[in-house]
Amino acid sequence: MFIQTDNAHSMLESILESIDEAIHAVDENGITIFYNSVAAKHDGVTIEEVLGKHFLEVFPSLTKTTSTLLRVIETGKPIYNEQQTYKNIRGKHILTVNTTLPIKVKGKLVGAVEIAKDVTKIKELSEKLVDLQVKMNKKQVNKKTKTEENAKYYFNDILTENPHLIFVKNMACKIARTDSPVLVYGETGTGKELLVQSIHNASQRKNQPFIAQNCAALPAPLLESILFGTVKGSFTGAIDRQGLFELADQGTLFLDEINSMPLELQAKLLRVIEEGTLRRVGSNRSFSVDVRIITAINETPKKILEENQLRKDLYFRLNVVYLQIPPLRERMNDLSLLVHHFIKKYNQKFKKAVTHIDEKTLLLFESYHWPGNVRELEHAIESAMNIVDGDTIDSDHVPSHLMVSNYTATCQTSKHPSLKPLRKTLEEVEKSLIHQALYETNGNIQQAANLLEIPRQTLQYKLTKRKKHQR
């Protein structure tokens, strides 16, 4: 409920315009009453070309049955995360994933609003990836040998002196000889795919394809078509294309962040695993596939089941063998081993001759909590190797957020800390946390905001504010 003021309408428009999702609202007759700049950008039109016009006048390739907006006006029922392909008035093909909701005033339907995510580029890239994997698979069949493009890691690449990880490694060696499903749990950056590739390379399937897919990387409709393939005409723009299950036939399919897969798609995955057959999207023909399924999660099984992120029947089907990789903070006896391994790696890559890391810096590393685990440690060494000129890495070479974290820890434990003004300290800590969140999510603002547990708009504001101060 909005407080009725003279500028409330303008404020509401500004709020909707500031959201970085495409928003399109129509009245009960299909006339556009709101259309933001994000929608205009991904549709390839101007706001003026759409506002005040009937929906089908601007998007003639859609109909009352294929348009999610017009269907919601017709039925009064919401539609969630539905894929829609259409042409705009300039003939450009657009692919979106839409959530469309009815607008009701005092129980009467007065229009509909649609929040759309443009996934055209994601679809194009995904299809190129699948096409590339098809070509690679054909080459493998012709050569009768496995290329190392698919799975390049082996158990010898897992460096550890940690008893827990040694146990996991030995257990993985044993189960590599079977075809049972495996579920791997480990925090982000612990090396789940390294372990999974090692299992594949120690198995009888080692000369067959290894295919990996992150289930959080694609919207649900695209993920379904990527996994199971499509037939021509199954939806607008669809062609006959193999899915990842077909590409991985006789080999291994690794599904990372399986708990990010929508529940309705999990049901279809369960049927494929139990029956050993699949249907492409839009097809009524089933065929057999022989694939070993290995999945991974980055949250505890207890949490994903309590929060209903994963169907229980699918969880028990996937969790025939369970492997848990410890985080770096629980295997600090491996820190020095890993540091010198990464120094050697980047010596070769950067043509340098670094031989040492000073004791103070190593102690700093040992006191840091490493939320990004081994991946973050490697990137810290890579960052230092870019800067160091001599043969020793010291604290001047390590990323700034490590120093801020160390400063904060020192202030908490020291009886006489060298205090800074509170505002400056808070700014430094906030900057470090934002930097860390963006680093862990490869610059994805929405995912970084989720890690920080703040609204996306708040994070966007802080980043914009920082850029202004830097000018």
C-alpha positions in Angstrom: 0.0 0.0 0.0 1.5 3.4 -1.1 0.9 6.6 0.8 -1.1 8.9 -1.5 1.1 11.9 -2.3 1.4 14.1 -5.3 4.7 12.6 -6.3 3.9 8.9 -5.4 3.2 8.0 -9.0 6.6 9.5 -10.1 8.4 7.7 -7.3 6.8 4.4 -8.3 7.9 4.9 -12.0 11.4 5.7 -10.8 11.6 2.6 -8.7 10.4 0.4 -11.6 12.7 2.1 -14.0 15.7 1.5 -11.7 15.2 -2.3 -11.6 17.5 -4.1 -14.0 14.9 -6.5 -15.2 12.6 -5.9 -18.2 9.1 -4.9 -17.0 6.1 -4.6 -19.3 2.6 -3.9 -18.1 -0.6 -3.9 -20.2 -4.2 -3.1 -19.3 -7.1 -5.5 -19.7 -7.3 -4.7 -23.4 -3.7 -5.5 -24.1 -2.6 -1.8 -24.4 0.9 -1.1 -22.9 0.7 1.1 -19.9 4.2 0.7 -18.6 7.4 -0.3 -20.4 10.9 0.3 -18.9 14.2 1.1 -20.6 15.6 -2.4 -19.9 12.7 -4.0 -21.7 13.2 -1.5 -24.6 16.9 -2.4 -24.8 16.5 -6.1 -25.0 13.5 -5.9 -27.4 15.5 -3.6 -29.7 12.8 -0.8 -29.7 12.2 2.5 -28.1 9.8 3.1 -25.2 7.7 5.4 -27.5 7.2 2.7 -30.1 5.5 0.5 -27.4 3.8 2.7 -24.9 0.1 3.2 -25.6 0.0 0.6 -28.3 -1.6 -2.9 -28.4 0.9 -5.6 -27.5 0.4 -7.5 -30.8 0.9 -4.4 -32.9 4.5 -4.2 -31.6 5.2 -7.9 -31.4 3.2 -9.4 -34.3 5.0 -12.7 -34.2 3.2 -13.5 -31.0 -0.5 -14.5 -30.6 -3.1 -14.6 -27.8 -2.0 -18.2 -27.0 1.8 -17.7 -27.3 2.0 -14.4 -25.5 2.3 -14.9 -21.7 0.9 -11.4 -21.1 -2.2 -11.9 -23.1 -2.8 -15.4 -21.7 -2.7 -14.0 -18.1 -5.3 -11.4 -19.1 -7.4 -14.2 -20.6 -7.1 -16.6 -17.6 -6.3 -14.3 -14.7 -3.7 -16.9 -13.5 0.0 -16.2 -13.0 2.7 -17.8 -15.1 6.1 -18.4 -13.7 9.5 -18.8 -15.5 8.1 -19.7 -18.9 10.3 -19.5 -22.0 9.1 -17.2 -24.8 10.6 -16.7 -28.3 9.4 -13.9 -30.5 10.4 -11.3 -33.1 10.2 -7.6 -32.5 9.0 -5.1 -35.1 12.5 -5.0 -36.6 12.5 -8.8 -37.1 15.0 -9.5 -34.4 14.7 -12.9 -32.6 14.4 -12.5 -28.8 14.4 -15.3 -26.2 13.1 -14.5 -22.7 12.2 -16.3 -19.5 9.1 -14.6 -18.2 7.2 -14.4 -14.9 3.8 -12.8 -15.7 1.3 -11.8 -13.0 -2.3 -10.6 -13.1 -3.0 -7.0 -11.9 -6.2 -6.9 -9.8 -7.9 -3.9 -8.2 -10.6 -4.7 -5.6 -10.8 -8.3 -7.0 -11.2 -7.1 -10.6 -8.7 -8.0 -13.3 -7.4 -4.7 -14.8 -4.2 -5.9 -16.6 -1.0 -7.9 -16.3 2.6 -7.2 -15.6 5.6 -9.2 -16.9 9.1 -9.4 -15.5 11.3 -10.8 -18.2 15.0 -11.9 -18.3 16.6 -11.8 -21.8 18.5 -15.0 -22.3 19.1 -14.7 -26.0 22.9 -14.4 -25.6 22.9 -17.2 -23.0 21.0 -19.5 -25.4 23.3 -18.7 -28.3 26.4 -19.4 -26.2 24.8 -22.5 -24.8 24.0 -23.8 -28.2 27.5 -23.1 -29.5 28.9 -25.0 -26.5 26.6 -28.0 -27.2 27.5 -27.9 -30.9 31.2 -27.8 -29.9 30.8 -30.7 -27.6 29.0 -32.7 -30.4 32.0 -32.1 -32.7 34.4 -33.1 -30.0 32.4 -36.2 -29.3 32.4 -37.2 -32.9 36.2 -36.7 -33.1 36.5 -39.0 -30.0 34.4 -41.7 -31.7 36.5 -41.5 -34.8 39.8 -41.6 -33.0 38.6 -44.3 -30.5 40.6 -42.5 -27.8 39.9 -39.9 -25.1 41.2 -36.4 -25.5 42.3 -34.5 -22.4 40.0 -31.7 -23.3 37.2 -33.5 -21.4 38.8 -34.5 -18.1 42.4 -33.4 -17.5 42.7 -34.1 -13.8 43.9 -37.3 -12.1 44.1 -38.4 -8.4 47.8 -37.4 -8.4 46.7 -33.8 -9.0 45.0 -33.8 -5.6 47.8 -32.5 -3.3 47.2 -33.2 0.4 48.6 -34.3 3.7 45.3 -34.0 5.4 43.9 -37.3 6.8 40.3 -36.5 6.0 41.1 -35.6 2.4 43.4 -38.6 2.0 40.5 -40.8 3.2 38.1 -39.2 0.6 40.8 -39.6 -2.1 41.2 -43.3 -1.3 37.5 -43.9 -1.2 37.1 -42.1 -4.5 39.7 -44.4 -6.0 37.7 -47.5 -5.0 34.3 -46.3 -6.2 35.8 -45.2 -9.6 35.7 -48.8 -10.6 31.8 -48.9 -10.4 29.0 -47.1 -12.2 27.1 -46.1 -9.0 25.9 -42.4 -8.7 28.1 -40.2 -6.6 27.2 -37.1 -4.7 30.0 -34.7 -3.8 29.7 -32.0 -1.1 32.1 -29.2 -0.8 32.1 -25.4 -0.4 32.9 -23.2 -3.4 36.5 -23.6 -4.5 37.3 -26.8 -2.6 38.0 -28.7 -5.8 34.9 -30.7 -6.5 35.4 -31.0 -10.2 39.0 -31.9 -9.8 37.8 -34.9 -7.7 35.1 -35.8 -10.1 37.4 -35.7 -13.1 39.8 -37.9 -11.2 37.0 -40.5 -10.7 36.2 -40.5 -14.4 39.8 -40.9 -15.4 40.3 -43.8 -13.0 37.1 -45.6 -14.3 36.4 -47.9 -17.2 34.7 -45.0 -18.9 38.0 -43.0 -19.1 38.1 -43.2 -22.9 34.5 -42.0 -23.2 33.2 -38.4 -22.9 33.2 -36.4 -19.6 30.6 -33.7 -19.8 30.1 -31.1 -17.0 27.2 -28.7 -16.5 26.6 -26.2 -13.7 22.9 -26.3 -13.0 22.9 -22.7 -11.6 24.3 -21.2 -14.8 21.2 -21.4 -16.9 17.4 -20.6 -16.6 15.2 -23.7 -16.2 13.8 -23.9 -19.7 17.3 -23.6 -21.3 18.7 -26.1 -18.8 16.1 -28.7 -19.8 16.8 -28.3 -23.5 20.6 -28.4 -22.9 20.4 -31.6 -20.8 17.8 -33.5 -22.8 18.1 -32.1 -26.3 15.3 -30.7 -28.6 13.4 -31.7 -31.7 12.5 -29.3 -34.4 9.3 -27.4 -33.7 9.2 -28.2 -29.9 9.1 -24.5 -29.4 9.6 -21.5 -31.6 13.1 -21.5 -33.0 13.9 -25.1 -31.8 16.0 -27.4 -34.0 17.0 -31.0 -33.7 19.9 -31.0 -31.2 21.5 -33.5 -29.0 21.5 -32.9 -25.2 24.2 -33.4 -22.7 22.9 -36.9 -21.8 23.3 -38.0 -25.4 26.8 -36.4 -25.6 27.8 -38.2 -22.4 26.5 -41.6 -23.6 28.9 -44.4 -22.4 30.8 -41.7 -20.3 30.2 -39.5 -17.3 27.9 -36.6 -16.8 28.8 -34.2 -14.0 26.0 -31.9 -12.7 27.3 -29.3 -10.4 25.0 -27.3 -8.0 22.3 -29.9 -8.6 20.3 -28.3 -5.8 19.8 -25.2 -8.1 17.9 -27.2 -10.6 14.1 -26.4 -10.5 12.0 -29.1 -8.8 9.9 -29.9 -11.9 13.1 -30.6 -13.8 14.5 -32.7 -11.0 11.5 -35.0 -11.5 12.4 -35.5 -15.1 16.0 -36.1 -14.2 14.9 -38.8 -11.7 12.9 -40.6 -14.4 15.9 -40.6 -16.7 18.2 -42.0 -14.0 15.8 -44.7 -12.9 14.7 -45.8 -16.4 17.9 -45.2 -18.3 15.9 -43.6 -21.1 15.1 -40.1 -22.1 13.0 -38.0 -24.5 14.2 -34.9 -26.2 12.1 -31.8 -25.4 9.0 -31.9 -27.7 9.5 -35.5 -28.7 7.3 -38.6 -28.0 10.2 -41.1 -28.8 12.3 -42.5 -26.0 15.7 -44.0 -26.3 18.3 -45.5 -24.0 21.4 -43.8 -22.7 24.2 -45.3 -20.6 25.6 -42.5 -18.4 27.3 -42.4 -15.0 25.8 -39.5 -13.0 28.0 -37.6 -10.6 26.5 -34.6 -8.9 27.8 -31.9 -6.5 26.3 -29.5 -4.0 28.0 -26.6 -2.2 25.6 -26.6 0.8 25.1 -29.3 3.3 22.6 -32.1 2.5 20.8 -31.3 5.7 20.3 -27.7 4.6 19.2 -28.4 1.0 16.7 -31.0 2.2 15.3 -28.8 4.9 14.9 -25.9 2.5 13.3 -28.2 -0.2 16.1 -27.4 -2.7 16.3 -31.0 -3.7 13.6 -33.7 -4.0 14.2 -36.4 -1.3 13.6 -39.2 -3.8 16.2 -37.7 -6.2 18.6 -37.0 -3.3 18.5 -40.7 -2.2 18.9 -41.9 -5.8 22.0 -39.7 -6.3 23.5 -40.2 -2.9 24.5 -43.9 -3.4 28.1 -42.8 -2.7 28.7 -39.7 -0.7 32.1 -37.8 -0.7 32.7 -34.7 1.4 35.6 -32.4 0.6 36.9 -30.5 3.7 37.3 -26.7 3.3 40.8 -25.2 3.3 40.4 -23.8 6.8 40.1 -27.4 8.1 43.2 -28.6 6.2 45.6 -25.8 7.1 48.4 -28.4 7.2 48.1 -28.4 3.4 48.6 -24.6 3.1 52.3 -24.5 2.6 52.2 -27.4 0.2 49.6 -25.7 -1.9 51.3 -22.3 -1.8 54.5 -23.7 -3.2 52.6 -25.7 -5.8 50.9 -22.6 -7.1 54.2 -20.6 -7.0 55.8 -23.3 -9.2 52.8 -23.3 -11.5 52.9 -19.5 -12.1 56.7 -19.5 -12.3 56.3 -21.6 -15.4 53.4 -19.6 -16.7 54.9 -16.1 -16.1 58.5 -17.0 -16.7 59.6 -16.0 -13.2 61.9 -17.4 -10.6 60.1 -17.0 -7.2 61.4 -19.4 -4.6 60.1 -18.2 -1.3 57.2 -16.7 0.6 58.2 -14.9 3.7 57.2 -16.1 7.1 55.0 -13.1 7.9 52.9 -13.6 4.8 52.6 -17.3 5.4 51.3 -16.5 8.9 48.9 -14.1 7.4 47.6 -16.8 5.1 47.3 -19.2 8.1 45.2 -16.7 10.0 42.8 -16.0 7.1 39.6 -17.9 6.9 39.6 -18.5 3.1 35.9 -18.4 2.2 36.9 -19.1 -1.4 39.0 -22.1 -0.3 41.8 -23.5 -2.6 40.5 -21.5 -5.6 40.9 -18.3 -3.6 44.3 -19.3 -2.5 45.5 -19.9 -6.0 44.1 -16.6 -7.2 45.9 -14.9 -4.3 49.2 -16.5 -5.4 48.5 -15.6 -9.0 47.9 -12.0 -8.0 51.1 -11.9 -6.0 53.1 -13.4 -8.9 51.9 -10.6 -11.1 53.5 -8.0 -8.8 56.6 -9.6 -7.3 59.9 -8.7 -8.9 62.4 -10.6 -6.8 62.4 -14.2 -5.6 60.2 -13.8 -2.5 56.5 -13.0 -2.0 55.8 -10.8 0.9 52.7 -9.0 2.4 53.0 -6.1 -0.1 52.2 -8.5 -2.9 49.0 -10.1 -1.6 45.5 -8.9 -2.4 44.3 -6.0 -0.2 41.3 -7.8 1.2 43.6 -10.3 2.9 45.4 -7.4 4.7 42.1 -5.9 5.8 40.9 -9.2 7.1 44.2 -9.6 9.0 43.9 -6.0 10.4 40.4 -6.8 11.7 41.5 -10.0 13.3 44.5 -8.2 15.0 42.2 -5.5 16.3 40.0 -8.1 17.9 42.8 -9.9 19.6 45.3 -7.1 20.5 45.0 -5.4 23.8 46.4 -2.2 22.4 45.5 -2.1 18.7 46.5 0.8 16.5 43.0 2.2 16.0 41.7 4.0 12.9 38.6 6.2 12.8 35.5 4.0 13.0 34.0 5.3 9.8 37.2 4.6 7.8 37.5 1.1 9.3 33.9 0.3 8.4 34.5 1.6 4.9 37.6 -0.6 4.5 35.8 -3.7 5.8 32.7 -3.0 3.6 35.0 -2.5 0.6 36.8 -5.8 1.4 33.6 -7.7 1.8 32.2 -6.4 -1.5 35.4 -7.1 -3.3 35.4 -10.7 -1.9 31.8 -11.3 -2.8 32.3 -10.1 -6.4 35.5 -12.1 -6.6 33.8 -15.3 -5.5 30.9 -14.8 -8.0 33.1 -13.7 -10.9 31.6 -10.2 -10.9 27.9 -11.3 -10.8 26.2 -8.5 -8.9 23.0 -10.5 -8.1 25.0 -13.5 -6.7 27.3 -11.2 -4.8 24.3 -9.4 -3.2 22.9 -12.8 -2.2 26.2 -13.7 -0.5 26.2 -10.4 1.4 22.5 -10.8 2.2 21.6 -7.3 0.9 19.3 -6.2 -1.9 20.8 -6.1 -5.3 19.9 -2.4 -5.6 21.8 -1.6 -2.4 25.0 -3.3 -3.8 24.6 -1.5 -7.1 24.2 1.8 -5.3 27.4 1.2 -3.3 29.4 0.3 -6.4 28.1 3.4 -8.3 28.9 5.6 -5.3 32.5 4.2 -5.2 33.0 4.8 -8.9 31.9 8.5 -8.5 34.4 8.9 -5.6 37.2 7.4 -7.8 36.7 10.0 -10.6 
